[in-house]
Amino acid sequence: MALTDPSKRLEAMPPYMFAELERRIADKRAAGIDVISLGIGDPDMATYPHVVEAMQAAVADSANQNYPSNRGREEFHRGFSDFYRSRFGVEIDPDSEVIPAIGAKECIYNLCFAFLDPGDVALASDPGYPVYTGGPILAGAEAVLLPLLPKRDFAPDLGRVDQLTRERARLLFLNYPNNPSGAIVPDGFFEEVVEFARENEILVVHDNAYSETTYDGYVAPSFLATPGAKEVGVEVFSLSKGYNMTGWRVGAILGNADAIETYWRLKTNVDSGLFEAIQLAAVAALNGSQAPVREMNAIYSRRRDLVVDTLRAIGVDVDSPRGTIYVWAPVPEGHTSTSFAEMVLEEAAVVVSPGSMYGRSGEGFFRISLTTPDSRLTEALERMREHLT
Ligand SMILES: Cc1ncc(COP(=O)(O)O)c(C=O)c1O
């Protein structure tokens, strides 16, 4: 084995399929072509001013500058507990049912190490956020994909999980409103999940990264509002998208107290907690005015309409999403996800994400993110209308 060879677990990660697409984007930019990316889901607008001000005060206070505890500050526990009560109607015990996460990504990854051993299975939404599959593989376990298809409103068919897989499964990753499909949770599905988890003794991890980003009057629920959910699951909440805080790395895990204790045990061996000033800024975001969240959603819903109208005009049969910052659309006849993304890049100098990036069941789709400033988004859509009709 060579000095710099990666571990077998890292080698086992699926190969990166989109090197060719990225090379083409880089070549175009190097040739001076103005490529507009609608690929990445990173809000283009600033963190809300009252949150930045809370951070500025907290960062200047030397009491916040030491190692944080992985359990988090009391203000953080209470702030989340108050937010979950007022926003979702969910009671969270501030002492045992919530601790900080350094973003949802960290939390999901570390949950794999806290709960999975070699031979175990994590059931993962497909298409889905890549850590649902990469986390289990890096933990030496296996990810079994649960297809999310339009004909089932993007809810997995839990009845199709075979007995042996049920016996090996320890975690079930779900996410609504869903990245990348933009789907909201179908009525009754969370209840079905609680039943399934109880029957098969599987810990549910609901990734709630997009609950605050919804449109057309839709209000997304917490999984924890489902009767019995706390007995079988946890929810990972992130401030990244709803509060324009992707760079801050802040979220929380809430719900089942024993599962949270296990996650905490793992984390005490891995990291040294979330900067306390950021914890206080998160409290300011959650307990302060939610008007900026509504304003952001008005901007995204206007952009969503522009994207959906343009796609329909060029013959793409797309549903208008009621949540998330993504439009998920089928590629035109005769294309794969990648060939369509390559064609859009060649013809219009616009980057869309091939759906297959998010898993096998994403093949045949592409994703457009709504986080590009209005003028650039309009320009990208005009180019698509001009070159793809
Ligand atoms: C479904 C989902 N979960 C988690 C994340 C990452 O969240 P965080 O920034 O809190 O790590 C993303 C980011 O795109 C996401 O789409």
The ligand as an SDF file (V2000), in Angstrom:
LIG
                    3D

 16 16  0  0  0  0  0  0  0  0999 V2000
  -31.5800   17.8820    2.7790 C   0  0  0  0  0  0  0  0  0  0  0  0
  -30.4030   18.6120    3.2930 C   0  0  0  0  0  0  0  0  0  0  0  0
  -29.9360   18.3290    4.5100 N   0  0  0  0  0  0  0  0  0  0  0  0
  -28.8780   18.9530    5.0290 C   0  0  0  0  0  0  0  0  0  0  0  0
  -28.2050   19.9230    4.3120 C   0  0  0  0  0  0  0  0  0  0  0  0
  -27.0090   20.5960    4.9270 C   0  0  0  0  0  0  0  0  0  0  0  0
  -27.3990   21.4430    5.9590 O   0  0  0  0  0  0  0  0  0  0  0  0
  -26.3320   22.1770    6.8610 P   0  0  0  0  0  0  0  0  0  0  0  0
  -25.8790   23.3940    6.1220 O   0  0  0  0  0  0  0  0  0  0  0  0
  -27.0850   22.4950    8.1110 O   0  0  0  0  0  0  0  0  0  0  0  0
  -25.1970   21.2290    7.0940 O   0  0  0  0  0  0  0  0  0  0  0  0
  -28.6300   20.2640    3.0340 C   0  0  0  0  0  0  0  0  0  0  0  0
  -27.9090   21.2540    2.2380 C   0  0  0  0  0  0  0  0  0  0  0  0
  -28.0840   21.4150    1.0620 O   0  0  0  0  0  0  0  0  0  0  0  0
  -29.7600   19.5790    2.5110 C   0  0  0  0  0  0  0  0  0  0  0  0
  -30.2250   19.8460    1.2950 O   0  0  0  0  0  0  0  0  0  0  0  0
  1  2  1  0
  2  3  1  0
  2 15  2  0
  3  4  2  0
  4  5  1  0
  5  6  1  0
  5 12  2  0
  6  7  1  0
  7  8  1  0
  8  9  2  0
  8 10  1  0
  8 11  1  0
 12 13  1  0
 12 15  1  0
 13 14  2  0
 15 16  1  0
M  END
$$$$
